[in-house]
């Protein structure tokens, strides 16, 4: 056994904290309880594909197990190393998520790749192991060496195994790896076909399409063998295999999708078409054509069209006409999907299927990339960022009332919060207060705060006297003991931005006292807490008292930064300090629990542009860097709108700078590959690109 350097596992971390249990779990792979140990290793040091600082030193120990022919968990160790290689291949070692703040990411990435390379060299003998399962597992591991320098050492050995490997599983894994590495030729495909093992033929054809390798006849073989072989490769069944193929091949999978019409169910084809559009910006029209050809049209087709629609706005009218044909469906899921798609296009035909859907005793959900979203949220978004509903306010109100009467769903109360506060709204929700006391109470309290003329009856029938019920009753009663009511509400919920702002419309000594308690001179550890501190500072209003806390929140950056800047600039004589903090954020960045906070950098640059306190060229460079870094961290969806707005201001009168920035950002807006985001939707990519294009 190879001797490894001593590792202090107590100072390393995995998904659940200190990694002291890691060596014991690896050692357990040599015993009868190896499967449970392997499951724990996946959950701890490779949780959801994350590479932690405890993962890298675990790799050589796992190689030891893989090389031990007597270890019951030997195959599990090789499979784990394959998963580690996949994580590296997908860029996990380049992400600072879940790593200590002081991690040097260049060093970490280098060490993670070095561990993979060392594992590859040590596992080379297993490519000729007498155990066929071990060989197959090791071939699969080598697939994720593509692009790594060590591949130059391993691939020749792989190549030498072609024609020697005699098992189906081994041959299939070997062929897939050779194709990934670009070392599979047309003559090799002919040899595979001549051998007559249909499973290997299918894998060769599937992999060539996935990797963009043109092999004559590959398409025909994939289509011919799909129903008998796809369930055995790249997924748990033919449907999943198709989606995976589309996600790898992008537009290259289009001929396969056409070839499988009638052989694969409509839902799988619809999902695969969405994957093609997610991979390729240029495939939008072909994807729409493919979806429109699917029959029967059902909720999956409507959902797919809805997801693709942001990429093809010029076809919105055509898509809406097709979708509207299903508005008389008896399936509530179809009705909800139809209503959602039409609403997103501001097509007034949305209301009829939406009302029809509310007749279902069970609220339908709408599918979005294998995620089920409640009808209310699919229709108008979440309360934090609702879509504009004013264009259809009357119909929205009617649908919400029908939905509430049928389902008593809190989500539909949130939809009401996107509408203007009216007396009709009060009449609609007051009867629901006993069943939904928190949601109704909050809606009515905020409505009363924004529209004091509303007549809201006491919610005495509500048994649960939560903070919001207490608040709405107090705000609606001119004779209420406001101090006592506020104290009761505050004690029930604690510091809350919305609660502070609602009570600010009828301020009391108790409100000021509570707000003073939030002004500690330090920033709260949570975003909601910091927003509450800013709300408290607005209530107190005294700059001498509020400034230390406002400065602390400003210095933390993150989500509250724009509000903190706005408030800080109202404090007399503090402009220079505000500018200094913003410059520090731009120069040194800020960190969140998940890594570098690119939003703070962009927002700080934006503020400095407004203040005229940053050189235009420097501002442009910082904005481009923040956006590019956010793309790498899958957070561009939050950063791009800020960057776009800032660039519009920056380049308004500077055409030379605009040309420079256009060249810098061309890869974002001109490429066929969509920008990866946490949400992973086509709409995310379109919004990011549109934000950049609007500026340039």
C-alpha positions in Angstrom: 0.0 0.0 0.0 1.3 3.5 -0.8 2.3 5.6 2.1 0.5 8.9 2.2 1.4 12.1 4.1 -0.2 12.6 7.4 -3.5 14.5 7.2 -5.1 16.4 10.1 -8.7 15.6 9.3 -10.0 17.7 12.2 -9.1 20.9 10.4 -10.8 19.8 7.1 -14.4 20.1 6.3 -17.1 18.3 4.3 -20.9 18.9 3.9 -21.6 18.2 7.6 -18.7 19.9 9.3 -15.4 18.5 10.5 -14.1 15.6 8.4 -12.6 13.5 11.2 -15.0 10.6 10.2 -13.7 10.4 6.6 -10.7 8.0 7.0 -12.9 5.7 9.0 -15.6 5.7 6.3 -13.0 4.9 3.6 -11.6 2.1 5.8 -15.1 0.7 6.1 -15.1 0.1 2.3 -12.9 -2.9 3.1 -15.6 -4.5 5.2 -19.1 -5.9 4.9 -20.7 -2.5 5.7 -19.1 -0.9 2.7 -22.3 0.2 1.0 -23.4 2.3 4.0 -19.9 3.8 4.2 -19.9 4.6 0.5 -23.3 6.3 0.8 -21.9 8.4 3.7 -18.9 9.4 1.7 -21.1 10.6 -1.2 -23.2 12.5 1.2 -20.3 14.1 3.0 -17.2 14.7 0.9 -18.9 14.8 -2.5 -22.4 16.1 -1.6 -24.2 17.0 -4.8 -20.9 17.0 -6.7 -19.2 19.5 -4.4 -15.5 19.2 -3.9 -14.6 20.2 -0.3 -11.1 20.6 1.2 -11.6 17.1 2.8 -12.3 15.6 -0.6 -8.9 16.0 -2.2 -6.9 14.2 0.5 -9.5 11.4 0.5 -8.7 10.6 -3.1 -5.5 8.6 -2.6 -7.0 6.6 0.2 -9.9 5.7 -2.1 -7.4 4.6 -4.8 -5.8 2.3 -2.2 -9.2 0.6 -1.8 -9.7 0.4 -5.6 -6.3 -1.4 -5.9 -7.2 -3.8 -3.1 -8.7 -6.9 -4.8 -9.8 -8.2 -1.4 -11.9 -5.1 -0.6 -15.6 -5.7 -0.8 -16.1 -2.0 -1.6 -13.6 -2.0 -4.4 -16.0 -1.2 -7.2 -17.7 1.4 -5.1 -14.4 3.2 -4.6 -13.7 3.2 -8.4 -17.2 4.6 -8.9 -16.6 7.3 -6.3 -13.4 8.3 -8.1 -15.4 8.4 -11.3 -17.8 10.8 -9.7 -14.9 12.9 -8.3 -13.5 13.1 -11.9 -16.9 14.2 -13.2 -17.1 17.0 -10.6 -13.6 18.2 -11.6 -14.6 17.9 -15.3 -17.7 20.1 -14.5 -15.6 22.7 -12.8 -16.4 22.0 -9.1 -12.8 22.6 -8.0 -12.9 26.1 -9.5 -15.8 27.1 -7.3 -15.3 28.7 -3.9 -18.7 27.5 -2.7 -18.4 25.7 0.7 -14.7 26.3 1.0 -13.1 28.4 3.8 -13.0 32.2 3.0 -9.2 32.2 2.9 -8.9 29.4 0.3 -6.5 30.2 -2.6 -8.7 28.9 -5.4 -5.8 28.6 -7.9 -4.0 26.4 -5.4 -7.1 24.4 -4.6 -7.9 23.7 -8.2 -4.4 22.7 -8.9 -4.3 20.3 -6.0 -7.7 18.8 -6.9 -6.5 18.2 -10.4 -3.2 16.8 -9.2 -5.1 14.3 -7.0 -7.1 13.3 -10.1 -4.0 12.9 -12.2 -2.3 10.8 -9.5 -5.3 8.6 -9.2 -5.4 8.1 -13.0 -1.8 7.0 -13.1 -2.2 4.6 -10.2 -5.4 3.1 -11.7 -3.9 2.4 -15.1 -3.2 -1.3 -14.2 -6.9 -1.8 -13.6 -7.6 -1.3 -17.3 -6.3 -4.8 -17.7 -7.6 -6.3 -14.4 -8.9 -9.8 -14.6 -12.2 -8.7 -13.2 -14.4 -7.4 -16.1 -16.5 -5.2 -13.8 -13.4 -3.5 -12.5 -12.2 -2.9 -16.0 -15.5 -1.4 -17.0 -15.6 0.9 -14.0 -12.1 2.1 -14.7 -12.9 2.8 -18.3 -15.8 4.9 -17.1 -13.4 6.8 -14.7 -11.1 7.7 -17.7 -13.9 9.5 -19.5 -13.5 12.4 -17.1 -9.8 12.8 -17.8 -10.7 14.6 -21.0 -8.9 17.9 -21.2 -6.5 16.9 -18.4 -2.8 16.6 -19.2 -2.7 13.1 -17.6 -4.9 11.9 -20.5 -1.8 11.8 -22.7 -0.5 9.1 -20.5 -3.7 7.1 -20.1 -5.4 7.3 -23.5 -2.7 5.2 -25.3 -3.3 2.4 -22.8 -7.1 2.8 -23.4 -6.5 2.7 -27.2 -4.5 -0.5 -26.8 -7.5 -2.1 -25.1 -9.7 -1.7 -28.1 -10.1 -5.1 -29.8 -8.8 -6.8 -26.6 -11.7 -6.1 -24.3 -14.2 -9.0 -24.6 -17.1 -8.1 -22.3 -20.2 -6.1 -23.3 -20.0 -3.7 -20.4 -16.3 -3.2 -20.7 -16.5 -2.7 -24.5 -19.3 -0.2 -24.1 -17.5 1.8 -21.4 -14.2 1.7 -23.4 -15.8 2.9 -26.6 -17.6 5.8 -24.8 -14.3 6.9 -23.2 -12.4 6.7 -26.5 -15.0 8.8 -28.2 -14.9 11.4 -25.4 -11.1 11.6 -25.9 -11.4 11.9 -29.7 -9.6 8.6 -30.3 -12.4 6.6 -32.0 -12.3 6.3 -35.8 -14.8 5.4 -38.5 -12.9 2.1 -38.9 -13.4 1.4 -35.2 -17.2 1.9 -35.6 -17.2 -0.5 -38.5 -15.4 -3.1 -36.3 -17.9 -2.6 -33.5 -20.8 -3.1 -35.9 -19.1 -6.2 -37.4 -18.7 -7.7 -34.0 -22.5 -7.7 -33.7 -23.0 -6.7 -30.0 -26.0 -4.4 -30.3 -25.4 -2.9 -26.8 -21.9 -1.7 -27.8 -23.1 -0.5 -31.2 -25.8 1.6 -29.5 -23.3 3.1 -27.0 -20.9 4.0 -29.8 -23.6 5.6 -31.8 -25.1 7.4 -28.8 -21.8 8.7 -27.6 -20.7 9.9 -31.0 -23.9 12.0 -31.3 -23.5 13.3 -27.8 -19.8 14.3 -28.4 -20.4 15.7 -31.9 -18.4 13.0 -33.6 -19.7 12.2 -37.1 -19.9 8.5 -37.7 -21.7 7.3 -40.8 -24.9 5.4 -39.8 -24.8 6.5 -36.1 -28.2 8.1 -36.3 -29.8 5.1 -37.9 -28.4 2.8 -35.3 -29.5 5.0 -32.4 -33.0 5.2 -33.7 -33.2 1.5 -34.6 -31.9 0.3 -31.2 -33.5 3.0 -29.0 -36.3 1.0 -27.4 -34.2 -2.1 -26.7 -30.9 -0.4 -25.6 -31.5 3.1 -24.3 -32.8 2.0 -21.0 -29.5 0.3 -20.3 -27.3 3.3 -21.0 -27.1 6.9 -19.8 -30.2 6.9 -17.6 -32.8 4.8 -15.9 -34.9 4.4 -19.0 -35.3 5.4 -22.7 -36.9 8.7 -21.7 -34.1 9.8 -19.4 -31.5 8.7 -21.8 -33.0 10.9 -24.5 -33.0 14.0 -22.3 -29.4 13.3 -21.3 -28.4 12.9 -25.0 -30.1 16.2 -25.9 -28.4 18.0 -23.0 -25.0 16.8 -24.3 -25.5 17.1 -28.1 -27.7 20.2 -28.2 -28.7 20.8 -31.8 -26.9 17.7 -32.8 -29.7 15.7 -31.2 -32.4 17.1 -33.4 -32.3 14.3 -36.0 -32.6 11.8 -33.2 -35.7 13.5 -31.8 -37.3 13.5 -35.2 -36.4 9.9 -35.7 -38.0 8.8 -32.4 -41.4 10.4 -33.0 -43.9 7.6 -32.4 -41.4 5.5 -30.6 -40.9 7.6 -27.4 -43.7 9.2 -25.5 -44.6 12.8 -26.1 -43.5 14.0 -22.6 -40.0 12.7 -23.0 -39.7 14.2 -26.5 -41.0 17.6 -25.2 -38.5 17.6 -22.4 -35.7 16.7 -24.8 -36.6 19.5 -27.1 -36.3 21.9 -24.2 -32.8 20.5 -23.5 -31.8 21.2 -27.0 -32.9 24.8 -26.7 -31.1 25.1 -23.4 -27.9 24.0 -25.0 -28.2 26.0 -28.3 -29.4 29.6 -28.7 -29.6 29.1 -32.5 -31.9 26.1 -32.3 -35.0 28.0 -31.1 -37.0 27.9 -34.3 -36.2 24.2 -34.9 -37.2 23.4 -31.4 -40.6 25.2 -31.7 -41.2 23.4 -35.0 -40.4 20.1 -33.4 -42.7 20.7 -30.5 -45.5 21.8 -32.7 -45.3 18.6 -34.6 -45.8 16.5 -31.4 -49.2 14.8 -30.9 -51.2 14.5 -28.9 -50.5 18.0 -27.5 -50.7 17.8 -23.7 -49.4 19.7 -20.6 -45.8 18.6 -21.3 -45.9 20.2 -24.8 -47.5 23.4 -23.5 -45.0 23.6 -20.7 -42.1 23.0 -23.2 -43.4 25.7 -25.5 -43.7 28.1 -22.5 -40.1 27.4 -21.5 -38.8 27.9 -25.0 -40.9 31.0 -25.8 -38.4 33.6 -24.3 -35.9 32.5 -27.0 -38.3 33.0 -29.9 -40.4 36.1 -29.1 -41.2 36.5 -32.8 -43.2 33.3 -32.6 -45.2 34.2 -29.6 -48.5 34.8 -31.5 -48.2 31.4 -33.3 -47.4 29.6 -30.0 -50.3 31.3 -28.2 -52.7 30.3 -31.0 -51.7 26.7 -30.7 -51.8 26.7 -26.9 -55.2 28.4 -26.8 -56.6 25.5 -28.7 -56.3 23.5 -25.5 -58.2 26.0 -23.4 -61.3 23.8 -23.3 -59.3 20.8 -22.0 -60.9 18.9 -19.1 -57.4 18.3 -17.6 -56.7 20.9 -14.9 -53.0 20.5 -15.4 -53.3 21.3 -19.1 -55.6 24.3 -18.2 -53.1 25.7 -15.7 -50.3 25.2 -18.2 -52.3 26.9 -21.0 -53.2 29.8 -18.7 -49.6 30.3 -17.5 -48.3 30.4 -21.1 -50.9 32.8 -22.3 -50.6 35.1 -19.3 -46.8 35.3 -19.8 -47.6 36.6 -23.3 -50.3 39.0 -22.1 -52.8 37.2 -24.1 -56.3 37.8 -22.7 -57.3 34.3 -23.5 -55.5 33.2 -20.4 -58.4 34.0 -18.1 -60.9 31.3 -19.3 -58.6 28.3 -18.8 -57.4 29.8 -15.5 -61.0 30.0 -14.2 -61.8 26.5 -15.4 -58.7 25.2 -13.6 -60.1 26.6 -10.3 -63.0 24.2 -10.6 -60.6 21.3 -9.9 -60.8 20.1 -6.2 -57.0 19.8 -6.2 -54.8 22.7 -7.2 -52.8 21.7 -10.3 -49.1 22.3 -10.7 -47.1 23.4 -13.7 -44.0 21.5 -14.9 -40.7 23.4 -15.3 -37.7 21.2 -16.2 -38.9 18.3 -14.1 -39.9 20.7 -11.2 -43.5 21.1 -10.3 -44.5 24.7 -9.5 -47.8 25.7 -7.8 -50.2 27.2 -10.3 -50.2 30.5 -8.5 -46.4 30.9 -8.6 -46.2 29.7 -12.2 -48.7 32.3 -13.2 -47.4 35.5 -11.6 -44.1 34.6 -9.9 -43.1 34.7 -6.3 -43.8 37.6 -3.9 -40.2 38.7 -3.9 -40.3 39.4 -7.6 -43.9 39.1 -9.0 -44.6 39.7 -12.6 -46.6 42.8 -13.7 -50.3 42.0 -13.3 -51.8 45.4 -13.7 -52.6 44.8 -17.4 -55.0 42.1 -16.3 -55.8 43.2 -12.8 -59.6 42.6 -13.0 -59.2 39.1 -14.4 -56.4 38.2 -12.0 -58.6 39.3 -9.1 -61.5 37.2 -10.3 -59.2 34.1 -10.8 -57.6 34.6 -7.3 -61.0 34.8 -5.6 -62.1 31.6 -7.4 -58.9 29.9 -6.5 -59.1 30.9 -2.8 -62.7 29.7 -2.6 -61.7 26.3 -4.0 -58.3 25.7 -2.5 -57.7 28.0 0.4 -54.1 28.3 -0.7 -51.7 30.8 0.9 -49.9 31.2 -2.5 -53.0 32.9 -4.0 -53.0 35.4 -1.1 -49.4 36.3 -2.3 -50.8 36.8 -5.8 -53.2 39.4 -4.3 -50.3 41.3 -2.9 -49.2 42.1 -6.4 -52.6 43.9 -7.0 -53.6 47.3 -5.8 -55.2 47.3 -2.4 -58.9 47.7 -2.8 -62.1 47.3 -0.7 -63.1 44.4 -2.9 -59.8 42.7 -2.0 -60.6 43.2 1.7 -64.1 41.7 1.3 -62.6 38.7 -0.5 -60.0 37.7 2.1 -61.5 38.6 5.5 -63.6 35.4 5.5 -60.5 33.4 5.0 -58.6 34.9 8.0 -59.5 32.1 10.4 -58.0 29.5 8.0 -55.0 31.6 6.8 -54.4 34.0 9.7 -50.8 34.8 9.0 -51.1 35.4 5.2 -54.4 37.3 5.4 -53.3 39.3 8.4 -50.1 40.4 6.6 -51.9 41.2 3.4 -54.4 43.3 5.1 -51.9 45.1 7.4 -49.7 46.1 4.4 -52.8 47.1 2.5 -54.0 49.3 5.3 -50.5 50.8 5.6 -50.5 51.7 1.9 -54.1 52.7 1.7 -55.3 54.1 5.1 -58.8 54.7 3.6 -59.5 51.0 3.5 -62.3 49.8 5.8 -61.1 46.6 7.4 -63.3 45.0 10.0 -61.8 43.6 13.2 -60.4 40.0 12.8 -61.8 39.0 16.2 -62.9 35.6 14.7 -59.3 34.6 14.3 -58.2 32.4 17.2 -54.5 32.8 16.4 -53.6 36.3 17.4 -50.4 36.4 15.4 -48.3 39.6 14.8 -50.1 40.5 11.6 -53.6 40.0 12.9 -52.8 42.2 15.9 -51.2 44.7 13.6 -54.1 45.0 11.1 -56.7 45.3 13.9 -54.6 48.0 15.6 -54.0 50.0 12.4 -57.8 49.8 11.6 -59.0 50.9 15.1 -58.6 54.6 15.8 -59.1 53.9 19.5 -56.5 51.1 19.8 -53.8 51.1 22.4 -51.1 51.2 19.7 -48.1 50.9 22.1 -49.5 47.7 23.6 -50.5 46.3 20.2 -47.1 47.0 18.8 -45.3 45.3 21.7 -47.5 42.3 21.3 -46.8 42.1 17.5 -43.1 42.7 18.0 -42.8 40.0 20.6 -44.5 37.6 18.4 -42.4 38.0 15.3 -39.3 40.0 16.2 -37.4 42.3 13.8 -39.2 42.3 10.5 -38.8 44.9 7.7 -42.5 44.7 6.6 -43.7 44.9 10.2 -41.6 48.0 10.9 -42.8 49.7 7.7 -46.4 48.9 8.4 -46.2 50.4 11.9 -44.3 53.4 10.7 -47.6 54.6 9.3 -48.9 54.9 12.9 -45.7 55.3 14.9 -45.6 54.8 18.6 -43.0 55.2 21.4 -42.8 51.4 21.5 -41.9 51.3 17.7 -39.1 53.8 18.2 -37.8 51.9 21.2 -37.8 48.6 19.2 -36.1 50.3 16.3 -33.4 51.8 18.5 -32.7 48.3 19.7 -31.9 47.3 16.2 -29.3 50.0 15.8 -26.5 48.2 17.4 -23.7 49.6 15.4 -23.1 46.2 13.8 -24.7 44.5 10.9 -27.1 41.6 11.5 -25.9 38.2 10.2 -28.9 37.7 8.0 -30.3 39.6 5.0 -33.8 40.0 6.5 -32.1 41.2 9.7 -30.1 43.9 7.8 -33.2 45.0 5.9 -35.0 45.3 9.2 -32.1 47.4 10.5 -32.4 49.8 7.6 -36.1 50.1 8.1 -35.5 50.8 11.8 -32.9 53.5 10.8 -35.6 55.2 8.6 -38.0 55.2 11.5 -35.5 56.7 14.0 -34.2 59.2 11.5 -31.5 60.7 13.8 -28.3 60.5 11.8 -26.1 60.5 14.9 -27.9 57.4 16.1 -28.4 55.6 12.9 -25.1 56.2 11.1 -22.9 53.5 12.8 -25.5 50.7 11.9 -26.1 52.0 8.4 -22.4 52.1 7.8 -22.0 48.5 9.1 -24.8 47.3 6.8 -23.3 49.2 3.9 -19.9 47.6 4.6 -21.3 44.1 4.5 -22.6 44.5 0.9 -24.8 41.7 -0.5 -28.5 42.1 -1.0 -29.2 45.2 1.2 -26.4 47.2 -0.4 -28.5 49.4 -2.7 -30.9 50.3 0.1 -27.9 50.9 2.4 -26.3 53.3 -0.1 -29.5 55.2 -0.6 -30.0 55.7 3.1 -26.3 56.4 3.9 -26.3 59.2 1.4 -29.0 61.0 3.3 -26.8 61.3 6.3 -25.2 64.8 6.2 -21.4 65.0 6.0 -20.9 61.2 5.4 -20.5 61.1 1.6 -16.7 60.6 1.7 -17.1 57.6 4.0 -19.8 56.1 1.7 -17.5 56.5 -1.3 -14.6 55.0 0.7 -16.6 51.9 1.5 -17.9 51.5 -2.0 -14.4 51.7 -3.4 -13.3 49.1 -0.9 -16.0 46.8 -2.0 -15.0 47.3 -5.6 -11.3 46.7 -4.8 -11.5 43.9 -2.3 -14.9 42.3 -2.9 -17.2 40.8 -0.3 -18.0 37.2 0.6 -21.2 35.3 1.2 -21.8 31.9 2.7 -21.6 30.5 -0.9 -18.5 32.4 -2.1 -17.6 35.7 -3.6 -20.5 38.2 -3.8 -20.3 39.6 -7.4 -23.6 41.4 -6.9 -21.9 43.7 -4.3 -19.1 44.6 -6.7 -21.5 45.5 -9.5 -23.9 47.4 -7.2 -20.9 49.4 -5.7 -19.6 50.3 -9.1 -23.2 51.4 -10.1 -23.4 53.6 -7.0 -19.9 55.2 -7.7 -21.0 55.9 -11.3 -24.0 57.8 -9.9 -21.8 59.7 -7.6 -19.2 60.5 -10.3 -16.5 58.9 -8.2 -15.0 56.3 -10.5 -13.1 56.5 -13.8 -15.3 55.3 -16.6 -12.8 52.8 -18.0 -12.1 51.4 -14.6 -15.8 51.1 -14.0 -16.3 49.2 -17.2 -13.6 46.8 -16.5 -14.9 46.1 -13.0 -18.4 45.5 -14.3 -17.2 43.1 -17.0 -15.2 41.2 -14.5 -18.1 41.0 -12.0 -20.4 39.7 -14.7 -17.8 37.1 -16.0 -17.1 35.9 -12.5 -20.8 35.7 -11.8 -21.3 33.5 -14.9 -18.6 31.1 -13.6 -20.5 31.0 -10.3 -23.9 30.5 -11.9 -25.1 33.8 -10.3 -25.2 36.0 -13.4 -29.0 36.2 -13.2 -28.7 38.5 -10.2 -25.7 40.4 -11.4 -26.5 41.1 -15.1 -29.4 43.5 -14.5 -27.2 45.7 -12.3 -24.3 45.5 -14.7 -26.6 46.4 -17.6 -28.1 49.4 -15.9 -24.6 50.6 -14.9 -23.3 50.2 -18.4 -26.2 52.2 -19.9 -25.2 55.1 -17.7 -21.5 54.6 -18.3 -21.6 54.5 -22.0 -24.3 57.1 -22.7 -21.9 59.7 -24.1 -18.8 57.5 -24.6 -19.0 55.6 -27.9 -15.3 54.6 -27.7 -15.9 52.9 -24.4 -19.0 51.2 -25.7 -17.0 49.7 -28.5 -14.4 48.4 -26.1 -17.1 46.9 -23.8 -18.9 45.4 -26.8 -15.7 43.5 -27.7 -15.2 42.3 -24.2 -18.8 41.1 -23.8 -19.2 39.7 -27.3 -18.7 36.0 -26.1 -21.7 36.4 -23.9 -24.1 37.8 -26.4 -22.9 36.3 -29.7 -22.1 32.6 -28.8 -24.5 29.7 -29.3 -24.0 28.3 -25.8 -26.4 29.6 -23.2 -25.1 31.1 -19.9 -25.4 28.7 -17.0 -27.4 30.0 -14.1 -28.7 28.6 -10.8 -32.2 28.5 -12.3 -31.0 26.8 -15.4 -33.7 28.3 -17.6 -33.8 29.7 -21.1 -35.5 32.8 -19.7 -32.5 33.4 -17.4 -30.1 33.4 -20.4 -32.4 35.7 -22.4 -32.7 38.2 -19.6 -28.9 38.3 -19.1 -28.2 38.8 -22.8 -30.9 41.4 -23.1 -29.5 43.3 -20.2 -26.0 43.4 -21.8 -27.3 44.2 -25.3 -29.4 47.1 -24.0 -26.3 48.6 -22.6 -24.2 48.1 -25.8 
